Amino acid sequence: QVQLVESGGGLVQPGGSLRLSCAASGFTFSLSSMKWYRQAPGKEREFVAHISSTGGTISYVDAVKGRFTISRDNAKSTVYLQMNSLKPTDTAVYYCKVILGGRDYWGQGTQVTVSS
């Protein structure tokens, strides 16, 4: 079955960096575009970044442009989110998502806390 497992979250000071990973299985990863979302306390889940199956098309929400970088390794069936210059407003649970056959599949999420 489809599985998405996020890792790499943690507590970091403002201005710091983290790299999130999402390991995928149960589907043809190399043919699937992938997305990162986040959900802050008391807020709705929001789109963060998208990468096409080949990595040729990438997009970001304005709030993270210039600070976050999405990438993928199709040989490892893993998508990454490199997060630099982190701000307290980036604090959230981060999820990866894939859409297969019109259905959304989500990972369990990884907590990112940006605080001094």
Secondary structure, 3 states (H helix, E strand, C coil): CCEEEEECCEEECCCCCEEEEEEEECCCHHHCCEEEEEECCCCCCEEEEEECCCCCCEEECHHHCCCEEEEEECCCCEEEEEECCCCHHHCEEEEEEEEECCEEEECCCEEEEECC
